[in-house]
Amino acid sequence: ELAGNPNPIKLLNPIASQMSVMRSSLIGSLLQVLKFNQARKAARVRVFEAGRVFLRDPSVKSTDATVEGFDQPMRIAGLASGSAAPLQWGVADAPVDFFSVKGDVESLLAPLQAEFKPGTHPAMHPGRCASVWLAGQCIGHVGELHPKWRQAYELPTAPVMFELELDAVLQRAVPQFKTVPKH
């Protein structure tokens, strides 16, 4: 439901009823980790996950690494909740907000310059969500958790999260080692 996928891939023999479909988004597992940590009195939580999601796509053909009709792209997602900075006496305690997670996304994509446009995502607050664009292509979303999901997970505050296509993130240039000249 968090991904807004009306036709998820169903399992024939699920382990549990809540695990009866393949995931279409990484956000659900991040929210479970947040809930687990908050149950153990962790006031500040920042987590990420890189993994596969499973989508129906009739254009995918069967090969050694793919199954016909199913797309399995890699995604990277992150979630932040609680205070923006660790507790210290010299800085006022401020909660994490959209702009701190947007900064995390910009750092993840650097030196590429991402463009942020108002967007919508089923798991994110309608007025507090942005789509992330890179080279004219939408690669993901960043935003605050939708109030209905915050209530469903019984969270004291709404976490801010992002989900991006991993292939787009890996397009950035990584510094390469060069040997030191002899002279």
Long-range contacts (C-beta under 8 A, 24 or more apart in sequence): 1-122, 2-27, 2-28, 2-31, 2-122, 2-123, 2-149, 3-27, 3-28, 3-53, 3-122, 3-123, 4-121, 4-122, 4-123, 5-55, 7-56, 9-54, 9-55, 9-56, 9-70, 22-53, 22-54, 23-53, 23-54, 24-53, 24-54, 24-55, 25-53, 25-75, 25-77, 25-123, 25-163, 26-51, 26-53, 26-75, 26-76, 26-77, 26-163, 27-77, 27-79, 27-123, 27-161, 27-163, 30-77, 30-78, 30-79, 30-161, 31-79, 31-145, 31-149, 31-153, 31-159, 33-79, 34-79, 34-81, 34-153, 34-155, 34-159, 35-153, 35-154, 35-155, 38-81, 38-155, 38-156, 42-82, 43-82, 43-83, 44-81, 44-82, 44-83, 44-86, 44-87, 45-79, 45-80, 45-81, 45-82, 45-159, 46-78, 46-79, 46-80, 46-81, 47-78, 47-79, 48-76, 48-77, 48-78, 48-79, 49-76, 49-77, 49-78, 50-74, 50-75, 50-76, 50-77, 50-166, 51-75, 73-165, 73-166, 73-167, 74-165, 74-166, 74-167, 75-140, 75-163, 75-164, 75-165, 75-166, 76-108, 76-163, 76-164, 76-166, 76-169, 77-161, 77-162, 77-163, 77-164, 78-104, 78-161, 78-162, 79-159, 79-160, 79-161, 80-104, 80-159, 80-160, 80-161, 81-155, 81-157, 81-159, 81-160, 82-157, 95-157, 96-159, 96-160, 97-160, 98-128, 98-130, 98-142, 98-143, 98-144, 98-160, 100-160, 101-142, 101-160, 101-161, 101-162, 102-130, 102-142, 104-162, 105-132, 105-142, 105-162, 105-164, 108-164, 108-169, 109-134, 109-169, 109-172, 110-172, 111-172, 111-173, 112-171, 112-172, 114-139, 116-142, 119-143, 121-163, 122-146, 123-149, 123-161, 124-161, 125-158, 132-162, 132-164, 134-168, 134-171, 137-168, 139-164, 139-165, 139-168, 139-169, 140-164, 140-165, 140-168
